[in-house]
Amino acid sequence: MSPPGPAPARTVLIYRNGDRFFPGRKFLVTPRRFLTFEALLDEVTQALHTPLAVRNLYTPRHGRGVTGLGDLRDGGRYVAAGSERLRKLDYLNQERKEPRGTRKGLQCLAVVPLSHGCGNAGSSCALGCFSCSVFRNGDLLSPPFPLELPKRIPLEWDTLLATLTEKVELASGAVSKLCRLDGTLVCRGEELENGQHYVAVGKEEYKALPYWELLVPQE
């Protein structure tokens, strides 16, 4: 009797435990890439930027634990967690949900390349937007990303935080507040200024670091 052949390649989608805004990340699982289940968990830890090492995968609907690579099915969806328990959220429908606010109000609320001419103070965009730059709290390796915001349409704060959560991918999870470089809190869209820099912060405390000095090229 011939030995069984290698397990087929499988693509799985993995969510972050308790993060209602994270749409999930795809992983290609093959015997050559992951020899053990622990190797996959280490890869998920790095790719999802989780604050603690991932040590468990759960099915999102029933919370069943995955004990090995053989339990993974092609096209399956799972939730990555550390030693904590699975947090019950509607993970399967997260990518279908839109942040609060109208679609019209979100047209300018997006990350855009600075080469589009919206990066300098005083510049104007065709859609009536202005742009600012956002650092990741405690991250001195990643440069700030430009965020384009509507000038005239009232900006719902929850909409902005949801967009930042999707784009910034903080290691601590969802973005819950936005700070100026001196650590003062910004609470309304009207307080944001064109061409300024801010820091996206999760539930943790603001970390006073030389973001501007180390991550912004000095002329």
N, C-alpha and C positions, 0 to 999 in steps of 0.2 A: 504494500500500500504506500503510495507516494505521500510525502509530507504536505501539509496544507500550504497553499501559496501565500504570499504577503498580503496583508490587509489592504483593501483599496483606499485610495485617497478620498478624504472627506473634507467638505467645507462646512464650518460651523460659525455661528454668530454668537459672540459673547458680550454680555452686558456687565456694567459695574453695579455691584450690590448697593441698593438704596439710592442710585442716581437716576432720578426721573427724567433727566434731560439727555442723558447719553444714549445715542441711537444704536450703539452696539458696534463691534468691530469683527470683521471676518478673519478667520484663520484657516489655512490649508493644513490639514493634518495628514501626514504621510509617515510610513515607517522609517524612511530615510531621514526625515527632518526631526522626528521626535521618537527616540528609542524608548523612552519611559513616559509615564503620566506626569511625573515630577518635572521633566524637561518641558512639557507643554505648560504646566503651571508657572514655571519660571519665565517663559516667553510671554504669557498673558500678563504677568506682573509688570514686566517692562513695557509692553505695548499699551496697556491701559493706564499706566502711571498711577497705580493704586498706592495709597500711603503705606499699606502693610502688604506683606507678601501674600499672594493668592495661594490658598491651600485647599480650596474646595470649589467644585462646580456643582450647581443645582439646576434642575429643570425649572423654568420660570413659572409654570402654571401650578404644578403639584409639589414643588420643592424636594423632589427626589435627588439624592446625592449621586454624583458620578464617581465610581470607584476606580476606573481605569480607562485606557484608550479604547478598549473594546466596547465600552458603553456608549461611545459617541456615534451618532448616526449622521449621515450626509444630509446637510440642510438643517440640522438641529440647532436649537437656540438654548443657551445656557447662561447662568448668572455666576460671575466670579466673586468669591468672598474669601476673607481670611479665616480667622478662627471664630468670627461672629456668626450669628444666625442669619438666615436668609430674610431679607426685608421684603414684605409682600407689596409689590407694585405691579401695575399693568405694563410689564416690560414689552410684551409682544406688540402693543399698539403705540409705543412711544414715538416711533418715526412718523406716525400719521397725525400726531397732534401738532397744532400750530400754537405758537405763543399767543398770549392775549393781545388784542389790538387788531386793527383792520389790516388787510393785505396792502392797502394803499399806504398805510403808515410804515410798512416794513420794506418798501421798495428801496429806500436809502439806507436801511439799517443792515449793512453788510460789510464784510471785509473786502477791500479793493486794493489793487496795487497802487503804490504811490506815484507810479509813472502816469496815472490817469490825470494828473494835474490837480489833485485835491489835497495834496499833502502840505502845502505851505499856508501859513496864516494869511488871511485876506483873499485867498483864491475862492472862486465860486464854481459850482458844478451845474451841469445842465438840469439836474433834477432839483436844484435848490437845496443842496446839502453842504455840510462842512465836515471836516475830518479831524480826528484826534488819534493818538497812539496809546496803546494799552500794553503794559508789562504784566507778566505773571508773577504773583506774589512769591518771593523767595527764590525765584529762578534767575540766575545770573548767566545762563548759557543761551537762552533763547532771546532773540531780538524782539522789540515790541511790534505788534501788528497794527496796521492802520484800520480805524473804524470810521465808516462814513455814516453820518447822522442827518436826519431831515432838519431843515431850518424852520420851516413854517408849520409843519404838522405836529401837534402835541405828542410828545413822546411818553408812552407809558413806561414807568420804571421797571415793572416786571418783564416787559417785552425786551428791554435792553439787557437785563440780567440773564434772561433765557438765551438771548443771542450770544452773549459773552460766554456762557456756559458751553454752548455748542462749539464755539470757535476756539476758545482758549485751552480747553481740556486741562484744567488744574488737577494736580495730583491729589488734592484734597476733595475733589468732587465739584459740585455745583458752585457757581459764583454767587455769593450772597451780598457782596458790597463792593463799592468802587471807591478808591482813595486817591487823593493827590499825592505827589511825590513826598510831601512833608508828613503824610499820614492822616491828614484831615479827611473826614468822610464827605463824599458827595451823595446827596440824597434825592436830587431831582434832575431831570434832563436839562432844565433851564440853567443849571449851574455849570454845565459842560462848556468849555471854550474851544474855539477853533485853533488847531495847531498845538494844543497842549498835550502833556503826557499824564497818564493815570495808571493805577495798579489795580488789577482784578484780584479780589481776595475771596476765599471761601469762608468757612465757619471759623477758621483759625484767626489768630491776631495778625495785623499788618506787620510785615517784616521790613524794618528800616534798613535798606541796603542801597549802595550806589548804583541804582539802575541806569540813570542817565549817563553817569561818568563811564561806565563799563560797556554799555550796550548801544549807545548812540554815537556814530562816527562824528568826531569833532573836526570842524573845518579849520 
